Amino acid sequence: MTKLTSYDEAVVHTFRERAVRSAILIDDMFPCYRDLIDGDLEAIKREYRDWEEARNLLSFLHERHILCDIENRIDEVGEPFIERVRKSDLVVLDWNLKKGDDLDCSDAVRVLDGLSRSKHFNLVVVYTKSKDLQAAWAQAAAQLRGGWKTKDGLLARLPGISNLDDIFDALEECKAEELVTVGIVSDYILDARGALTSHAAKAIEQHVAENSPEKKFRRQVVEALIHRVIEKRFGLAVGDDHPRMLEGANGDVNPWLRCGSVFVTFVSKSTDAAGKLNIFECLDGALKAWKPNILQLLVSELQNELEQNSYAFDGAIWPSDALKAGWIFHLLKATADGEGGDASVDHVVAGINGRIIEALESAVSAQMADRDSTLLSFGRQAAKVILEEAGTKPDENEAERVERAKELVGVSGLQSQDVLHSLNEYLSSDRFRGGHITTGTILCCERADEWFVCVSPACDMVPRLPADDMSWMWDLYPNRPLYLLRLESCGAKSALATAERGVQVFITMQKRRLYLRAIDGTTKQPRPMTCFLREQPLPRDTGTPWKEFGFVVYDAVGTKSGVELKERCLYAVAQLRPAYAARLLHLAGSHTSRVGVDFIKFGSDEEKAKEP
């Protein structure tokens, strides 16, 4: 690969040069292949006024070895249309797709919205004759963001605000809506809180002060006014849905936005005699302005690698015919020995998929041993340009190094412990994504004040009938014994200082950073407990994110008359990565297999500390 000399080059290399292999041009004034086959050339030129631009774009892309197609019939922008379009890596989209109406951009906006919700990442160049790219950006961004509400939806619950209709009628009479410019709309879409405190918003606030309620509510009235203007100006629906995350910049050069799985930039169509415009210059400029983080670059390059290699037909990865037959035997046996049905099939397929993932991981990891491999070379060069741009300061301490890292990323308002928590959390755990509890699953109680980690062996946690009919697990079925370590909440300073000991758990829940410890702070010993897990999980609760995956366990409680089982609900909120889960599994195993010895203590820790 070409040597990278800057971070910008790395961004362009992985997101455009390596990623774009196919393109589709969507323009109602471009002739497509079926028109050329079925029609007369002169008639085509008369019907499709922009045929010369289409030819130039096709030539531009073909010269760069990019397969290209044209779509000019947009009857309905529905799921089938989006499904066809999303398969292209690059989409060049005309902003006005309605024949006979050069101002209607509704179809183009729906295309962007559909692509943003697909699972394939698409680069889109919005190609428009309009010179007002900022207005086009605001229209597209408003649609993609969504979450626009009526004045009643925003203000009705605020105490002290009444006669809303009278207030907004007065605002309409004094033409307050005209003060909500494209700039205000753009700023609000990107940062609602910042926009409401901006100089422009304060000017609107002053303008509407005479018609507003108490002063403390005027900013909310300004916000409701912005929502109303966006609804009317762009013809968007209002409702109870929440706004989507969106990032971008609506500047004079290379305006761009990213929402969901789509990255969009806006380009004015060329008006020179040749009609030639290097759309990649505009796209590359927007990608550089985006400045995705280094992790996004590495993931992008990994995706490029997976898509450009035929791992499904790599004989060094996949097994012999004998092992293929063995897999079928495994499937037949599992369904015959178990209860049958989808549960048995799911278990076998999950196991095989896990093994396939390991095979793919090994194949990709093998490239890490080759210094000239694409993946390692790209990662090395991307890291080097970051270090070169950062410069070297050998005398700085850890705290100073964290502050410099924050400056390079361009973030503020984060404490050093937030940065280190995020790093440790990323290295050790992930969000729980459903399925059954397994080794390393982090659970909390309903009040979120008690925390546990599962240290049962993973094979014991698979929801299936045990093979040994003489075992304790057979007697308990369909319930299963569940071995947990009770986690202790601890301070950020102590957790980070001892992080390398491997007994800390770092997770985030409801934007709250949690530092948990798998051993007692005084005895330095783990605190294991045995519960019984009910096979049937709780119904999924999508309204409360951390309560989405709930399980019922029976906890043994001692009483004067014996032992009682108390039912409690635990919620799986995170999953330790395999190596970290195994670490705590071994910690619990070492604790339960400890050998007691009889040493006799004499004296106190305080006295010991005074010894010379």
Secondary structure, DSSP 8 states (H G I E B T S, - for coil): -----SHHHHHHIIIIITT--EEEEE-TTS--HHHHHHS-HHHHHHH-TTHHHHHHHHHHHHHTT-EEEEE---S--SHHHHHHHTTSSEEEEES--STT-TT--HHHHHHHHHHHTSSS-EEEEEEES-S-HHHHHHHHHHHHH-----HHHHHTTSTT---HHHHHHHHHHTTGGGG--HHHHHHHHH-HHHHHTSHHHHHHHHHTGGGSSSGGGHHHHHHHHHHHHHHHHHT---SS------EEE--SSS-EEEETTEEEEEEE---SSS----HHHHHHHHHHHH---HHHHHHHHHHHHHHTS-GGG-TTTS--HHHHHHHHHHHHHHHHHS--HHHHHHHHHHHHHHHHHHHHHHHHHHGGG-TTSHHHHHHHHHHHHHHHHH---TT--HHHHHHHHHHHHT--S--HHHHHHHHHHHHHEEE--SS---TTEEEEETTS--EEEE-S-GGGGSSS--S-TTSHHHHHTTSEEEEEEEEEE--HHHHHHTGGGS-EEEEEETTEEEEEESS-TTT----EEEEEE-SS-----SSSGGGSSEEEEEEEEEETTEEEEEEEEEEEEEEE-HHHHHHHHHHHHHHHT---------S-HHHHHH--
